[in-house]
Amino acid sequence: MTSLRSNISFVTLGVTDLDRSRAFYVAMGLVEHPASNPHVAFFDMGGQLLSLFPRSALAADAGLEAGTLDGVTTTLSQNVSEREDIDRLLQRAVDSGGRILVEPSAPPWGGVRGYFADPDGFAWEIAWNPATTIDEDGRVQLRTGDQQSKD
């Protein structure tokens, strides 16, 4: 018997207009996966997939009622290697049809972060923090307190 390993394979956003959302993420620089079709869009995120699926179809698939984003229940986050990348990505989001939620600022835990919303209102955090490193595959590595005190 094999043990199950915890991981996330897909993050699926239930969107109101698939074509609009697909265009937004392509404009943000994501490359659409060849398995995408007129009913769903996939984007490789370095080992996990971001998928866009019509909100009503996603709700039906999960046996639920389609909801709205009247408040934040989840954020998606992208850590970047350089502080300046935050400004660049936030501007790209605005140029692509998104809107700024929070201008870049320093949170109490260190680093700098800003937030934008995609056309459906999904909140994305763009963050730079000296307590993290990003490997050559784009994966974030958190340093422990012991590692931080040695730097």
C-alpha positions as CSV (number, residue, x, y, z in Angstrom):
1,M,0.0,0.0,0.0
2,T,1.4,3.4,-0.9
3,S,0.9,6.5,1.2
4,L,-0.8,9.5,-0.3
5,R,1.3,12.6,-0.6
6,S,-0.4,16.0,-0.1
7,N,0.0,18.4,-3.0
8,I,-2.0,20.7,-5.2
9,S,-2.3,19.7,-8.8
10,F,-4.8,22.3,-10.1
11,V,-6.1,25.7,-8.9
12,T,-9.4,26.3,-10.8
13,L,-10.9,29.7,-10.9
14,G,-14.7,29.8,-11.7
15,V,-14.9,32.8,-14.0
16,T,-17.9,34.6,-15.4
17,D,-16.5,35.2,-18.9
18,L,-14.0,32.5,-20.0
19,D,-12.8,34.4,-23.1
20,R,-12.2,37.6,-21.1
21,S,-10.3,35.7,-18.4
22,R,-8.3,33.7,-20.9
23,A,-7.2,37.0,-22.6
24,F,-6.3,38.6,-19.3
25,Y,-4.0,35.8,-18.2
26,V,-2.4,35.5,-21.6
27,A,-1.8,39.3,-21.5
28,M,-0.2,38.8,-18.0
29,G,2.4,36.6,-19.8
30,L,1.0,33.1,-19.0
31,V,1.3,30.6,-21.8
32,E,-1.9,28.6,-22.4
33,H,-1.4,24.8,-22.3
34,P,-2.2,22.9,-25.5
35,A,-4.8,20.8,-23.7
36,S,-7.0,24.0,-23.3
37,N,-10.2,24.0,-25.4
38,P,-13.2,26.4,-25.8
39,H,-14.6,25.1,-22.5
40,V,-11.6,25.4,-20.2
41,A,-8.2,27.1,-20.2
42,F,-5.1,25.7,-18.6
43,F,-1.8,27.4,-17.7
44,D,1.3,25.6,-16.4
45,M,2.5,27.2,-13.2
46,G,5.7,25.3,-12.8
47,G,4.3,21.9,-11.8
48,Q,0.8,22.9,-10.9
49,L,-1.9,24.1,-13.3
50,L,-4.0,27.1,-13.1
51,S,-7.3,26.4,-14.8
52,L,-10.2,28.8,-15.8
53,F,-13.6,27.2,-16.0
54,P,-17.0,28.9,-16.3
55,R,-18.3,29.6,-12.8
56,S,-21.7,28.0,-13.4
57,A,-20.2,24.9,-14.9
58,L,-17.7,24.6,-12.0
59,A,-20.5,25.0,-9.4
60,A,-22.6,22.3,-11.2
61,D,-19.5,20.0,-11.4
62,A,-19.1,20.3,-7.6
63,G,-22.8,20.0,-6.8
64,L,-23.0,23.5,-5.5
65,E,-24.7,26.8,-6.4
66,A,-22.5,29.4,-8.2
67,G,-21.4,32.1,-5.9
68,T,-20.1,35.6,-6.1
69,L,-16.9,37.3,-4.8
70,D,-18.4,39.6,-2.3
71,G,-15.4,39.3,0.0
72,V,-12.0,37.7,0.1
73,T,-12.0,34.0,1.0
74,T,-8.8,33.2,-0.8
75,T,-5.8,34.9,-2.4
76,L,-3.4,33.6,-4.9
77,S,0.2,34.7,-4.4
78,Q,3.3,35.0,-6.6
79,N,6.6,35.7,-5.0
80,V,9.2,37.5,-7.1
81,S,13.0,37.6,-6.9
82,E,13.4,41.4,-7.0
83,R,11.4,44.2,-5.3
84,E,11.0,46.0,-8.6
85,D,9.1,43.0,-10.1
86,I,6.2,43.9,-7.9
87,D,5.6,47.2,-9.7
88,R,6.1,45.6,-13.1
89,L,3.6,42.9,-12.5
90,L,1.0,45.2,-10.9
91,Q,1.2,47.5,-13.9
92,R,0.9,44.6,-16.3
93,A,-2.3,43.5,-14.4
94,V,-3.8,47.0,-14.9
95,D,-2.7,47.1,-18.5
96,S,-4.3,43.7,-19.0
97,G,-7.7,44.6,-17.5
98,G,-7.2,44.0,-13.8
99,R,-7.2,46.6,-11.0
100,I,-5.0,47.4,-8.1
101,L,-6.3,46.5,-4.7
102,V,-3.3,47.5,-2.5
103,E,-0.3,49.5,-3.7
104,P,3.1,48.1,-2.8
105,S,3.8,48.4,0.9
106,A,5.7,46.7,3.7
107,P,3.7,44.3,5.8
108,P,4.6,43.7,9.4
109,W,6.3,40.3,8.6
110,G,8.8,41.9,6.2
111,G,9.4,42.4,2.5
112,V,7.0,44.2,0.2
113,R,3.7,43.2,-1.3
114,G,0.9,44.6,-3.4
115,Y,-2.4,43.1,-4.5
116,F,-4.4,43.2,-7.8
117,A,-7.7,41.7,-8.8
118,D,-8.3,39.9,-12.1
119,P,-11.4,40.8,-14.2
120,D,-13.5,38.4,-12.0
121,G,-12.2,39.9,-8.7
122,F,-9.9,37.1,-7.8
123,A,-7.2,38.6,-5.6
124,W,-3.5,38.1,-6.4
125,E,-0.7,39.1,-4.0
126,I,2.7,39.9,-5.6
127,A,5.4,39.7,-3.0
128,W,9.1,40.0,-2.4
129,N,10.6,38.9,0.9
130,P,14.2,38.5,1.8
131,A,13.2,35.5,3.9
132,T,12.4,33.5,0.8
133,T,14.4,32.3,-2.1
134,I,13.2,31.2,-5.5
135,D,14.9,28.3,-7.1
136,E,15.7,27.9,-10.8
137,D,12.3,26.1,-11.3
138,G,10.4,29.0,-9.8
139,R,9.6,27.3,-6.5
140,V,9.6,29.3,-3.3
141,Q,11.8,28.1,-0.5
142,L,11.0,29.5,3.0
143,R,14.0,29.9,5.3
144,T,13.6,29.0,8.9
145,G,14.3,31.4,11.8
146,D,17.7,29.7,12.2
147,Q,18.6,30.2,8.6
148,Q,17.5,33.9,8.7
149,S,19.6,34.7,11.7
150,K,22.7,33.4,10.0
151,D,22.3,35.8,7.0
